[in-house]
Structure formats: structure tokens, C-alpha cells
Amino acid sequence: MRNTYVHGYSRREADRLSDQAGTLEELLHHDTVFPDGSRILEAGCGTGAQTAILAHRSPRALITAVDLSETSLKKASLRIDAQGIDTVYFHRADCTRLPYADHHFDHVFVCFMLEHLAQPGDVLAELRRVLQPGGSVTVIEGDHGSFYCYPETAAARQTVRCLIDLQAESGGDALIGRRLYPLLAGAGFNDIRVSPRVVYVDPSRPEWERGFSRDTFIAMVAGVGQVAIERRMMSPSAWQRGISDLKATIGKGTFHYTFFKAVGRSPGY
Ligand SMILES: C[S@@+](CC[C@H](N)C(=O)[O-])C[C@H]1O[C@@H](n2cnc3c(N)ncnc32)[C@H](O)[C@@H]1O
């Protein structure tokens, strides 16, 4: 499996993931609750932005959070310790071959990881292997094809297209949100429910302009600027114009994006 992570592991990206998690917490997690004493696997925890939310919302669940990146796991561990949380265990592990026995966990949680994988269906099947029969999988992913804004220029749209294309080249799929139902069904999960979580931003919601439009979405697109320019996907001036046009929606225009949250159940219960 190719595994070039398009967003990288910089400090700026860690901050962006934190801003994203904080801004979106109610929208994505108002219904994320796990029973006391249940064993949760968080796959691809990164720097722990979602881990902290899971631990706060289900304070008596036991969370095992895994990631490929040792650096991210260290940051995640510092974050969790700083918040006085003692229900999370971090392990370095590859979700394509998890070091756990069959049926080891009661529930599995995945957020913004499948979009970076060349074979997301295989990883979902591996997650199902470690789930109890009847245990749940929760997957949250975005879909950059759901983005539109007003005013919208060709240059702005092209910057987003560059991110989608670069992610596809590194083996991922920035349009994966629309595929969650078939992916979970293909991996053998039952009782699948997908709910779109719509982000709508206008100047009456300045906290969303800052937390989502500027610090989450535009920051993510801007993060691939250097590579997009080096690869001649856009000229430097067209890129700058596109990013400026995206920013110009703030304070006077609108911004739209849809996340998808899927919940399924492991069969055999
Ligand atoms: C966009 S980050 C999301 C982090 C976190 N879930 C969040 O929402 O803040 C994706 C993470 O998936 C991890 N990852 C990618 N492939 C993986 C694999 N095969 N096994 C474990 N982690 C993986 C990356 O190292 C990265 O930390």
C-alpha cells in the first residue's frame, strides 16, 4: 500500500487538526458515545485531537489509540496527559495488520484516515476482524467534492482540485465521504447508517469563518501550495489568486462543505 500522507506531519498541520476537531465537535460528535467499560479502538489517532473528544464524551470507556507515526503518537500522549485523562493507551500500529486478536474490541472509531489509504476496504475488513460480533464501527470522513462557496472563482476551485488530485496521486481519495456506505458494506458490516453533516458558513457565524473556513479548509488547501506549484499544476500567481479568492469569502460570502458519518455493526450477533 502506498502511504504518502498528503498533509504531512508539521506543527502547522497538528494545529490545523486541533482547530478542525474543536470547531466541528458538536456537529460530528454530539452522538458519539460509548458505554462505560467498553473497549474502544481509535484507528489513525494522529496527534490525538479526536482522542481527547472521545475520552471526554465517554469518560469510562477504555480507549486504545493507534497510529503509524511515532511523532504524532508522542504529541497525542502529551495532549491527553495535559488534560488529566487516564483512560487512553497509545500504541504504534499499522491498521492494515493490527497486533490484536480477533474480536478484541467492542467498538472501533476512525476519523479522517480512510481518505489517505490506497485500500480503505482492506483496512475496514481488518478493523472488523478485531471487533466483537455486534460491535460498532464509526467512520467520519470528508468529501472535498462537496465544497462550494460564494463568490466562487475558477482559480479558487482549481486550488481545491489540486489538493484532490495530489491526494489521489499519493493513493488516497479526498472524495471518500460519498463512498462510506459501499465501503462498509463491502467490508462485511451490517446495519449501516450514514448521516451527512453539513457545514454552512456566512458572516453571521464568525466562529465558523475562523474555525472552519480559514483555519481548517483554506489552511488544508494552502498546505499543498508548494507542491502544486512545483508540479506546475498552477502558476504561483494563479495559486495566490485562488487562495486569496477563497479567503475573500470570509466576511461577505458563504462556504459549504459536507462531512459523512457512518456507523455499522459487525455481523454474527
Ligand atoms: C488526517 S490524520 C487524522 C488524525 C486524527 N484521526 C484526527 O482526526 O485528528 C490521518 C492519520 O492516519 C494515520 N495513518 C495513515 N495510515 C495509517 C495506517 N495504515 N495505520 C495507522 N495509522 C495510519 C496517519 O499517520 C495520520 O496520523
The ligand as an ORCA input file, in Angstrom:
! r2SCAN-3c Opt
* xyz 0 1
  C      -5.583     13.276      8.838
  S      -4.789     12.380     10.102
  C      -6.184     12.233     11.174
  C      -5.803     12.119     12.599
  C      -6.984     12.089     13.575
  N      -7.876     10.982     13.322
  C      -7.756     13.401     13.543
  O      -8.896     13.426     13.043
  O      -7.228     14.408     14.029
  C      -4.596     10.701      9.473
  C      -3.738      9.828     10.357
  O      -3.825      8.469      9.889
  C      -2.556      7.871     10.111
  N      -2.428      6.669      9.273
  C      -2.402      6.601      7.918
  N      -2.283      5.319      7.525
  C      -2.245      4.552      8.653
  C      -2.145      3.150      8.896
  N      -2.034      2.260      7.898
  N      -2.141      2.719     10.174
  C      -2.237      3.610     11.209
  N      -2.334      4.953     11.030
  C      -2.335      5.416      9.773
  C      -1.567      8.969      9.767
  O      -0.293      8.714     10.343
  C      -2.262     10.194     10.345
  O      -1.843     10.457     11.674
*
